[in-house]
Amino acid sequence: MNTRDIVEALIFSGSGALPAKEILKALPGTKEEELEAYVSELNRLYEETGRSFRIERAAAGFLFVTR
C-alpha cells in the first residue's frame, strides 16, 4: 500500500472531517503540502474514472463528499 492509498483509507474511514494533523500523525515524515498533493491526485483519479464523489477540505480536515 502506498502513501496515497493510506491517505485515501484514512479519510474514507473517518467519521466526518479528518483533521490534517491526524492524517500526518499516521504518516511520519509527510508534510502538509505532500498531503494536499495526494488529495489532488486522488480527486483527479476520481474525476477521470467518473466517480460520484471527491475529497473536500472542511475546516482543518478532509472528508469525502458526493457530487
Secondary structure as GFF3:
##gff-version 3
##sequence-region A 1 67
A	DSSP	alpha_helix	3	13	.	.	.	ID=ss1
A	DSSP	beta_strand	18	19	.	.	.	ID=ss2
A	DSSP	alpha_helix	20	25	.	.	.	ID=ss3
A	DSSP	alpha_helix	32	48	.	.	.	ID=ss4
A	DSSP	beta_strand	53	58	.	.	.	ID=ss5
A	DSSP	beta_strand	61	66	.	.	.	ID=ss6
###
